[in-house]
Amino acid sequence: MDGFPRPHYRRSDRRRPPCLSPPELALLNDHAQRDWRSTIRSSDLPVLFVAGSDSEFWPSAHAAAAAALAPNGASTVVARAGHATNMERPHSFNKAVAEFLESAF
């Protein structure tokens, strides 16, 4: 899989991951390996970094670390969610995004 880790799905998950083509996997791999810090620092737009407390790929502390780089950054950690927070805990994710948008604009 060209170095891109396969997600770990809990047995309780009923959804199956979509099949990704080799070009899609290559794009995800490239995105995951890039250093985005200078891009985050240079953006003057409000940005919200959302992490799941149980992400299989990144420690949830990465959201706060990324937000600290952004001039207008914020972060939140959604409890009992993995990497696909928006799909695993949609109500909590949507609430966090709505609250961010209300405060940012």
Phi and psi in degrees as a GROMACS rama.xvg file:
@    title "Ramachandran Plot"
@    xaxis  label "Phi"
@    yaxis  label "Psi"
@TYPE xy
55.7418  35.4495  ASP-2
82.7603  -3.95282  GLY-3
-87.1651  122.941  PHE-4
-69.1137  142.223  PRO-5
-77.429  137.79  ARG-6
-66.2562  150.549  PRO-7
-101.841  118.108  HIS-8
-102.37  137.074  TYR-9
-68.797  150.083  ARG-10
-60.4266  -26.7907  ARG-11
-77.0121  -13.3853  SER-12
-67.387  129.002  ASP-13
-93.42  -25.2778  ARG-14
-78.8079  145.872  ARG-15
-105.843  144.766  ARG-16
-66.4297  148.217  PRO-17
-68.6169  151.944  PRO-18
-76.3664  129.942  CYS-19
-105.333  139.384  LEU-20
-77.4202  162.095  SER-21
-54.5074  -41.7144  PRO-22
-63.5469  -37.3584  PRO-23
-65.6004  -41.7847  GLU-24
-63.6247  -39.5441  LEU-25
-63.3713  -41.0402  ALA-26
-63.228  -46.3708  LEU-27
-62.6281  -40.6698  LEU-28
-62.6945  -45.1015  ASN-29
-61.3352  -45.1106  ASP-30
-61.2911  -42.6631  HIS-31
-68.5699  -27.8513  ALA-32
-92.6263  -10.1445  GLN-33
-74.5133  153.282  ARG-34
-97.6566  107.967  ASP-35
-94.866  3.93833  TRP-36
-59.0692  -43.6289  ARG-37
-66.712  -34.0696  SER-38
-65.5907  -43.848  THR-39
-63.9387  -44.4734  ILE-40
-61.8354  -34.0113  ARG-41
-85.503  -8.89109  SER-42
-83.2822  131.852  SER-43
-101.177  7.57968  ASP-44
-84.3425  147.496  LEU-45
-62.9048  136.734  PRO-46
-139.314  138.228  VAL-47
-114.784  127.058  LEU-48
-103.889  121.079  PHE-49
-111.901  132.959  VAL-50
-130.46  149.593  ALA-51
-91.0308  139.962  GLY-52
-62.4187  -23.8854  SER-53
-115.833  30.9  ASP-54
-58.0506  137.41  SER-55
-79.9549  -15.8274  GLU-56
-108.894  -38.1606  PHE-57
-134.766  142.168  TRP-58
-63.2785  142.647  PRO-59
-63.3956  -21.2895  SER-60
-63.8964  -17.6417  ALA-61
-63.2637  -30.1628  HIS-62
-63.1296  -46.9186  ALA-63
-66.264  -38.3674  ALA-64
-64.6476  -41.6044  ALA-65
-67.47  -41.8652  ALA-66
-62.7568  -33.9927  ALA-67
-65.974  -24.0485  ALA-68
-77.3511  -27.8797  LEU-69
-84.9275  136.023  ALA-70
-57.4855  -33.8741  PRO-71
-124.969  48.0255  ASN-72
-96.4175  150.22  GLY-73
-141.561  160.776  ALA-74
-144.261  159.48  SER-75
-150.684  150.613  THR-76
-117.398  126.024  VAL-77
-93.4748  121.053  VAL-78
-66.3024  146.52  ALA-79
57.0748  35.7901  ARG-80
-128.294  148.857  ALA-81
-94.5754  -147.404  GLY-82
-70.1154  -32.6693  HIS-83
-94.0324  60.8798  ALA-84
-55.2613  -42.2448  THR-85
-64.1706  -26.7208  ASN-86
-93.9874  -31.8215  MET-87
-80.9239  -35.0711  GLU-88
-135.847  64.5271  ARG-89
-59.5608  -37.9297  PRO-90
-64.0264  -47.2676  HIS-91
-64.4497  -41.1514  SER-92
-62.5917  -50.39  PHE-93
-61.3428  -38.6307  ASN-94
-63.1718  -44.0457  LYS-95
-63.0233  -42.4288  ALA-96
-66.8008  -43.5107  VAL-97
-61.4175  -44.3788  ALA-98
-63.6802  -39.9156  GLU-99
-62.7006  -46.5258  PHE-100
-63.3624  -38.4391  LEU-101
-63.9224  -37.9669  GLU-102
-81.1988  -26.1163  SER-103
-88.0573  -24.4176  ALA-104
